[in-house]
Amino acid sequence: MNKSKIEDLAEKVFERVDKIIPVDVIRAVRLYDLEVYTTAMEKLLGATSSGILAEHQGSLGIYINNEDSFHRQRFTIAHELGHFLLHKGKQFVDEFSAGETFYRSGDDTV
C-alpha cells in the first residue's frame, strides 16, 4: 500500500472519531468492532512485546502489555489498529525474532 493510501486510511479513522485531539484510541478501536485487553506479556527470545492483534474465541482483539506506560499503550493500540486496517481480510503474521532491535525512549511523555 502506498503512502497516500495509508494517509487516506488514517484520515478516515480521524474522521470517525470526530477529529478530536487527542484521539481516543479505545473509541477508534471499538468503531471497528475490536476490543483492547491489557495483559502480562511473556518474554519471547529475551524481549517483551508491547502488543499484538490476535484472535481469541472467534473475535479479534488488541492485547497490550500492562507494564507499559500509558503513552506507550496508546501508541501500541494505534499501531495494532493500523495492522488491522492495512491487512484486513489477509492472513498477517508479524514476525518476531531475537535479532530485531526495538527503539523505546525512556521518557514516558513521548
Residue pairs with C-beta under 8 A, 6 or more apart in sequence:
1 86
6 86
9 85
9 86
13 23
13 28
13 81
13 85
14 23
16 28
16 31
17 23
17 24
17 27
17 28
17 31
23 78
25 74
25 77
25 78
25 81
26 36
26 77
28 78
28 81
29 35
29 36
29 62
29 77
29 81
32 81
32 84
32 85
33 59
34 60
34 61
34 62
34 81
34 84
35 59
35 61
35 62
36 61
36 62
36 63
36 64
36 77
37 61
37 62
37 63
37 64
38 63
38 64
38 65
38 66
38 73
39 63
39 64
39 65
39 66
40 65
40 66
40 67
41 48
41 49
41 50
41 51
41 63
41 65
41 66
41 67
42 48
44 96
45 96
45 97
45 98
46 98
47 96
47 98
47 100
47 102
48 65
48 67
49 65
49 96
50 64
50 65
50 68
50 72
50 73
50 75
50 76
51 62
51 63
51 64
51 65
51 73
51 76
51 77
51 79
51 80
52 62
52 63
52 80
52 94
53 60
53 61
53 62
53 63
53 80
53 83
53 84
53 92
53 94
54 60
54 61
54 63
55 61
60 84
62 76
62 77
62 80
62 81
62 84
64 73
64 76
64 77
64 80
65 72
65 73
65 76
68 76
69 108
70 108
71 108
71 109
71 110
72 104
72 108
83 92
83 94
